[in-house]
Amino acid sequence: MKKNVFVLVSSVLVLGAALAGCGGNSAAPAPAENNNGSAAQPAKNNGPQTLRLNLHSEPPTLDPGIAEDSTSGAVIRATFDGLTRTGQDGKPHESVAEKVDVSKDMLTYTFHLRDSKWSNGDPVTAKDFEFAWKRALDPKTASNYAYQLYYIKNGEKFNKNEAKMDDVGVKALDDKTLQVTLENPTPYFLELTAFYTYYPVDQKVVTADPKWATEAKTHVGNGPFKLEAWEHKSKLTLVKNDNYWDKDTVKLDKIDFSMVEDENTELSMFDNGELDWAGAPLSTIPTDAMQSLKDSGKLNIQPIAATYMYKFNTTKAPFNNAKIRKAFAYAIDRKSIIDNVTQAEQAPATGLVPTSMILNKDGYFKDHDVETAKTLLAEGMKELGITKLPPITLSFNTSEGHKKIAEAIQDQWKKELGADVKLENKEWKVYLEDMHQGNTHVFRSGWTGDFNDPINFLALFKEKNGGNNDTFWENKQYQELLNKSALEADPEKRKAILAQAEQILMDEMPIAPIYFYTNSYVKKDNVKGVLMDGLGFIDYKWASIE
């Protein structure tokens, strides 16, 4: 899924993604069920419906074709709509598409679009979807999420300049019919079409203004809300989109986002009645407040399909040596960090793939295996011909939680391995740029699933120049196994192939998994219907204030 400002990122780290239930319904369900898998509910609207939230950081972009992080994704999910949308039952349901036909061989999907409009009144057409998907795949766009569209016939080849745009298997047959041809049968394809990389964009708007997604006055979406104001690094305001096809379902009139980086200030704003929600998935709860909030019964904790990890830049010494990478990963005391720092009931991660889709329930190594770590470090240093570790920089994006985790691991690496580690804090947008450019030794990251399948995590590291890799690690056998998994129809055989791939990843350790995420947050009792699905996506379409 996506990089998470807090999981990381994906992910929400404590801004994150999750695999649990949604936020609760505003009223007793009526007998009828709507097309989003939730019972139709009357609204208890006794006044202006304004939800007040905080974004821990400025969204780098509100363009679904370029976005790669959970902060941007949360706002994009509110301002756009896909062919499908994840409903309150956690399953994809028809949205802009009112009907989907799938061929018997599961290679051709034909989407029949309903009447819908962009926030500026333009009709949403199948051509907008074709344009958006091909734009994201176009190497000139340089989308870090282009690989998420490789399921489409010739999508990968076009992205790598090995095929023409016209060869890509997506075509608008007419304004209301979109035909998509896949490379291989993909059982979770309708989950993918609910993800923001598959959202449409208004071709007319995007073609006319390359900076259309950076300001409120030029931003155009097709979702439940539209962007009314964006005071950069200060606040962002969404209002109900009266052109939205399902506007009668939307109860909120407005969503006000402040942008406060300090988690303690955010929690104080919540306590003072200035916010209706604090913490995940858009920010984090201060670690010092976790226990008291637990004791008072105010803290909500939800497991999510996300992994908090450190990534190694495998092009920089000493982390160009796999044994040294493994030494640093094995030396981490994950349980201690969870018990004493994060305190949110996370599970120690001794593999990449999270619990909801786990391939090896026993993990691939032992937590805090100091003896093995020291042996590997000595062997790795000998292979590099060094007798002393060079200075090492550990980078993280601005967050008190990330800082405390980094300080704990800094101490552990000093104590167990004798490593001198310098900590480096950076603002989110700068942090992303530095990761992509390889300007770091070790850096925190997180990944939230875009769909509930292990390939979504494993594919991150398929290619060293992949948009979301940042470790610059690559392994031919690993690639072959991932390619083989795409052709395997038997679920158990496919799972075994993916487990082999994860074993290779953990043998070479370009990453150090630390824990599987939970979302921790507090909210006002009168906030109802906010959806946090099993992947940790946040959706305000069904939210209301009682």
Secondary structure as UniProt FT lines:
FT   STRAND          2..3
FT   TURN            5..7
FT   TURN            13..15
FT   TURN            35..36
FT   STRAND          50..54
FT   TURN            64..66
FT   HELIX           70..79
FT   STRAND          84..86
FT   TURN            88..89
FT   STRAND          92..94
FT   STRAND          97..102
FT   TURN            104..105
FT   STRAND          108..113
FT   TURN            119..120
FT   HELIX           126..137
FT   TURN            139..141
FT   TURN            144..145
FT   HELIX           146..149
FT   TURN            150..151
FT   TURN            153..154
FT   HELIX           155..159
FT   TURN            160..161
FT   HELIX           165..167
FT   STRAND          170..174
FT   TURN            175..176
FT   STRAND          177..182
FT   TURN            187..188
FT   HELIX           189..192
FT   TURN            193..194
FT   HELIX           196..198
FT   HELIX           203..208
FT   TURN            210..211
FT   HELIX           212..214
FT   TURN            216..218
FT   STRAND          225..231
FT   TURN            232..234
FT   STRAND          235..240
FT   TURN            242..243
FT   TURN            245..246
FT   HELIX           247..249
FT   STRAND          254..258
FT   HELIX           263..271
FT   TURN            272..273
FT   STRAND          277..279
FT   TURN            280..282
FT   HELIX           287..289
FT   HELIX           290..296
FT   STRAND          300..312
FT   TURN            314..315
FT   TURN            317..320
FT   HELIX           322..330
FT   HELIX           334..337
FT   HELIX           338..342
FT   STRAND          347..348
FT   HELIX           355..357
FT   TURN            361..362
FT   TURN            367..368
FT   HELIX           370..384
FT   STRAND          392..397
FT   HELIX           400..417
FT   STRAND          421..426
FT   HELIX           428..437
FT   STRAND          442..448
FT   HELIX           455..458
FT   HELIX           459..461
FT   TURN            464..465
FT   TURN            467..469
FT   HELIX           476..487
FT   HELIX           491..508
FT   STRAND          511..523
FT   TURN            525..526
FT   STRAND          527..528
FT   STRAND          531..532
FT   TURN            534..535
FT   STRAND          538..539
FT   TURN            541..542
FT   STRAND          544..545
//
